[in-house]
Structure formats: C-alpha cells, structure tokens
Amino acid sequence: MKSLKLHLYYISMGTIMGFVLAHIGFGDFGQVHRMFLFKDLRLLFVFAGAVGVALVVFAIIRQKSAIPHKILHKGTVPGSVLFGIGWALTGACPSIALVQLGLGRAPAIFTVFGILFGTWIYRHLHARYFRWDRGACE
C-alpha cells in the first residue's frame, strides 16, 4: 500500500510539473528554439530561476543532512554535451518530451524513441567498453 501511495504521489507531482511546464511554454519547440538562439530570453530566465531555487533548496538540505559526494567520471562531460545537443535539436529534455506528448505534438514520439534508444545503447556500450562507476545511476 505504501508503494501505491508513493507512485500516486510521483504521478501527481509529475502531472503538475507537466501542466506548469506546458503553461510556461517549454512544450513549444518554437519557444525553446528561440531560447537557444537567445532571441527570446523569457524561458532562459525561468530556467535560470528554477536552477537558482534548486541551488538554495539543496544547500538547505545539505546543511541539515549529509549528502554523499558523487564521483565525476569520464562520461559526465561527453554525456552532458550529447544531452545538450539533443535538447537543442529536439527542443526537449526527457521531461519536456513527455509534456510535448501530452500536448499531442507528434514529433515528440521520435524524441522519446531517441531517449529510449540512447539509454539502451549506452547501457550496452557501458557494459562492454567503459565499466566505470555509475554511482546512483545503477
């Protein structure tokens, strides 16, 4: 029963987040594209504000409890670059791709497929070639 309540909590928080992101404009490829071209800074300021709030919240949490340090491994920088390129090309990070699906934007199907395929291929490449500690990503 506790698991069901936890799942319902995550579903409700995800749904609220999806509605907020869609309302702000993150589900619109054109608006995200203008953000990356620095033609419209509204979404960039919203994103920067959210990062700032998260920094403050994590700083407060860190003072009240011990958060273990994560290992920065060799794949972090190339993975971040690939993530950024994918976001710029598709106008969506993983959560936004789901928002776009919810808004009925058909190209989001390809974005979600790309995310799933990239995750699958990484898992296979990592097991065969890299084998570095993935930390919490296990």
PyMOL commands that set and color helices and strands:
alter all, ss='L'
color gray80, all
select helices_A, chain A and resi 2-24+29-36+42-64+76-90+94-102+108-130+135-137
alter helices_A, ss='H'
color red, helices_A
deselect
rebuild
show_as cartoon
